[in-house]
């Protein structure tokens, strides 16, 4: 079997029941981890430390050097940082120093370094997303400079998110290239310095006649508009998780199912490692993540899976996600037909349970405000025995596991070619709708509630992982109005959708299942005639133009199970 790249998968491992003493230690460790993580997030979101996310290792070394100083030198360094305007760095160093010198419980050095690394990675991703959105809307923001090559050079130089000029522009400043400095610690330092100096001289010459103030202001306004939609990560205190890298955990040499995790420190003493027992078998590697979900701890492990080579033979199918089933294919097959039943059953159960609990909450609050001691005791008993979350959380975990299992089975049947309507079908490319698109409100309050439990994100994640693992190409298209287009004559109209699962064309009379018609339309849009990010109104206009012109697509109910979409007319003639 030929294999290509490797795919990193996150696998959840269950843990044996944890004793109360160990549970208390884990809760305290997660609380300390979350508090430190919040401090780093707040520090890196400030103007002065934005650029540090790209060079977090040197920033970590600065903090370590600061923490190892004697108290008089440490106080002098803090005053110097504040005088230079680095107040956030001074406050962060002060917080870590107080934790280090505290007699109470606090994180060990390795753990707060993990917090620093995690925060920097999250904010790097954020600034990369901002830059990608700026490039996507390049014509809107910088189209006026299309005939000015020197100005475009200046803009491209600013939009380097790993360089200081990008963060200067995000603060409304006018960046200008500065001459490089010689770093004697680098290998071939002089040669690298000469290259940087040459690039600096060339850039300085290219942007000499550019109106830098006006361009920098335009870049600042563009960044500001993008950041209104793409918000910074919230600096929330999360006390339900902690990370452990390779130096923070080990397996018992005599019992490979016993995991020992680094605990917090108390004063100058380090506590004994926390012992947990893993259920099942499986190799552990890399950084482990301990997460508390509904009073139960889970261990998330990263595993590498070998991916197969991309398939060169097979069919190209359209895939439309649904609520009653996981998805419908353009060849008429349906996968995961029990999916909607499970979603509806659990959503309705939560509704009925919530209504009963709300009545009990109201009764308990009323009795709790009573002047009689008997009523107040009754309220305490209701809170204790009737309004617990243990059974409810256990049922939620079972329901989520069952829903995710149904999604996995459905997508596995597609990639393996097994199942009703899929026997022997080899898929080389799967065309899907863009599942990250925003969902609007639907018909009624009940349907909005049921659709809120629709695991679209998990379906997208599972599709991406399975297709990459089995060598299937995954293509995303714009799916606006896809379930309202007739697959025979391509007439788009809201009136074509006669019910939740039926389509009947008002022009040619074609009648079929709505999800199957949507899958066929998604497959037709593989050609790229409709832009991926076009709004619904623009898509409807383009569909009407296509219908009126009688597009080059043949006017016959297309794609059956045995139909193949040829890559080009040349390939069709060769066959």
Long-range contacts (C-beta under 8 A, 24 or more apart in sequence): 1-308, 2-308, 2-309, 3-306, 3-307, 3-308, 3-309, 4-306, 4-307, 4-308, 4-309, 4-310, 4-471, 5-307, 6-304, 6-305, 6-306, 6-307, 7-304, 7-305, 7-306, 7-307, 7-465, 7-468, 7-469, 8-302, 8-303, 8-304, 8-305, 9-302, 9-303, 9-304, 9-305, 9-465, 10-300, 10-301, 10-302, 10-303, 11-282, 11-300, 11-301, 11-302, 11-303, 12-298, 12-299, 12-300, 12-301, 13-278, 13-279, 13-280, 13-282, 13-298, 13-299, 13-300, 13-301, 14-278, 14-279, 14-280, 14-298, 14-299, 15-276, 15-277, 15-278, 15-279, 15-297, 15-298, 15-299, 16-276, 16-277, 16-278, 16-279, 18-276, 18-297, 22-274, 22-275, 22-276, 23-297, 25-263, 25-264, 25-271, 25-274, 26-242, 26-274, 26-290, 26-292, 26-297, 27-239, 27-292, 28-105, 28-264, 29-107, 29-242, 29-263, 29-264, 29-274, 30-239, 30-240, 30-241, 30-242, 30-290, 30-292, 31-239, 32-105, 32-106, 32-107, 32-111, 32-264, 33-107, 33-111, 33-115, 33-239, 33-241, 33-242, 33-243, 34-237, 34-238, 34-239, 34-240, 34-241, 35-237, 35-239, 36-99, 36-107, 36-111, 36-112, 36-115, 37-115, 37-118, 37-119, 37-238, 38-235, 38-236, 38-237, 38-238, 39-92, 39-95, 40-92, 40-115, 40-116, 40-119, 41-119, 41-122, 41-123, 41-233, 41-235, 42-88, 42-235, 43-88, 43-89, 43-91, 43-92, 44-119, 44-120, 44-123, 45-123, 45-232, 45-235, 46-88, 47-167, 47-171, 48-85, 48-86, 48-87, 48-88, 48-89, 49-88, 49-89, 50-123, 50-127, 50-167, 50-170, 51-164, 51-167, 52-120, 53-119, 53-120, 53-123, 53-124, 53-127, 54-120, 54-124, 54-161, 54-162, 56-116, 56-117, 56-120, 59-116, 60-113, 60-116, 60-117, 62-89, 63-92, 63-93, 63-96, 63-116, 64-109, 66-93, 66-97, 67-93, 67-96, 67-97, 67-100, 102-267, 103-266, 103-267, 104-266, 104-267, 105-264, 105-265, 105-266, 106-264, 106-265, 106-266, 107-264, 107-265, 108-262, 108-264, 108-265, 108-270, 110-245, 110-247, 110-248, 110-262, 111-242, 111-243, 111-248, 111-262, 111-264, 114-243, 114-244, 114-245, 114-248, 114-287, 118-243, 122-233, 123-232, 123-233, 126-230, 126-232, 126-233, 127-161, 127-166, 128-161, 129-230, 130-161, 130-223, 130-226, 130-227, 130-230, 131-159, 131-161, 131-166, 133-226, 133-229, 133-230, 134-159, 134-222, 134-223, 134-226, 135-159, 136-533, 137-222, 137-226, 141-218, 141-222, 141-225, 142-218, 142-222, 145-215, 150-206, 150-207, 150-209, 150-210, 151-210, 151-211, 151-215, 153-203, 153-206, 153-207, 154-206, 154-207, 154-210, 154-212, 154-215, 155-215, 155-219, 157-203, 157-207, 158-216, 158-219, 159-219, 169-216, 169-219, 169-220, 169-223, 170-220, 170-223, 171-220, 172-217, 172-220, 173-216, 174-212, 174-213, 174-216, 175-216, 176-212, 177-203, 177-204, 177-207, 240-291, 240-292, 240-293, 241-289, 241-290, 241-291, 241-292, 242-289, 242-290, 243-287, 243-288, 243-289, 243-290, 244-287, 244-288, 244-289, 244-290, 245-286, 245-287, 246-286, 246-287, 249-284, 249-288, 251-284, 257-281, 259-284, 259-299, 261-288, 261-290, 293-397, 294-389, 294-393, 294-394, 294-396, 294-397, 295-389, 295-390, 295-393, 296-393, 296-397, 305-469, 307-468, 307-469, 307-470, 307-471, 308-469, 308-470, 308-471, 309-471, 310-428, 310-471, 310-472, 310-473, 311-426, 311-427, 311-428, 311-470, 311-471, 311-472, 311-473, 312-428, 313-426, 313-428, 314-425, 314-426, 314-427, 314-428, 314-429, 315-425, 315-426, 315-427, 315-428, 315-563, 315-564, 315-565, 316-427, 316-428, 316-429, 316-430, 316-431, 316-523, 316-526, 316-564, 316-565, 317-414, 317-425, 317-427, 317-429, 317-430, 317-431, 317-519, 317-523, 317-559, 318-431, 318-432, 318-519, 318-520, 318-521, 318-522, 318-523, 318-524, 318-526, 318-559, 319-414, 319-430, 319-431, 319-432, 319-433, 319-463, 319-519, 319-522, 320-432, 320-433, 320-479, 320-482, 320-483, 320-515, 320-516, 320-518, 320-519, 320-522, 321-432, 321-433, 321-435, 321-456, 321-459, 322-515, 323-450, 323-451, 323-454, 324-501, 325-410, 325-515, 326-406, 326-407, 326-410, 326-411, 326-459, 327-410, 327-414, 327-459, 327-515, 327-519, 328-513, 328-515, 328-516, 328-518, 328-519, 329-414, 329-421, 329-422, 329-516, 329-519, 330-516, 330-519, 330-520, 330-522, 330-523, 330-558, 330-559, 331-421, 331-425, 331-559, 331-560, 331-561, 331-563, 332-421, 332-513, 332-516, 332-560, 332-561, 333-419, 333-420, 333-421, 333-422, 333-561, 334-420, 334-421, 334-515, 335-410, 335-411, 335-413, 335-414, 335-419, 335-422, 336-406, 336-407, 336-409, 336-410, 338-406, 339-403, 339-406, 339-407, 339-410, 342-399, 342-402, 342-403, 342-406, 343-403, 343-450, 343-453, 343-454, 344-450, 346-399, 346-403, 346-453, 347-449, 347-450, 347-452, 347-453, 348-450, 349-395, 351-449, 353-392, 357-387, 360-386, 360-387, 361-387, 403-455, 404-455, 404-458, 407-455, 407-458, 407-459, 407-462, 408-462, 411-459, 411-462, 411-463, 411-466, 412-466, 414-466, 415-466, 415-467, 415-469, 415-470, 415-472, 416-470, 421-561, 425-561, 427-472, 428-472, 428-473, 429-472, 429-473, 429-474, 429-475, 430-463, 430-467, 430-472, 430-473, 430-474, 430-475, 431-475, 431-476, 431-477, 431-522, 431-523, 431-525, 431-526, 432-463, 432-474, 432-475, 432-476, 432-477, 432-522, 433-476, 433-477, 433-478, 433-479, 433-482, 433-522, 434-476, 434-477, 434-478, 434-479, 434-532, 435-459, 435-460, 435-463, 435-476, 436-460, 437-479, 475-526, 476-532, 477-522, 477-525, 477-526, 477-528, 477-530, 477-532, 478-525, 478-530, 478-531, 478-532, 478-533, 478-534, 478-539, 479-518, 479-521, 479-522, 479-525, 480-530, 480-534, 480-535, 480-536, 480-539, 480-540, 481-536, 481-539, 481-540, 481-543, 482-518, 482-521, 482-522, 482-525, 483-514, 483-515, 483-517, 483-518, 483-521, 485-517, 485-521, 485-543, 486-510, 486-517, 487-512, 487-517, 487-520, 487-521, 487-524, 487-557, 487-558, 488-555, 488-556, 488-557, 489-547, 489-555, 490-524, 490-543, 490-546, 490-547, 490-551, 490-553, 490-555, 491-547, 492-540, 492-543, 492-544, 492-547, 510-557, 520-558, 520-559, 523-558, 523-559, 523-565, 524-553, 524-558, 526-565
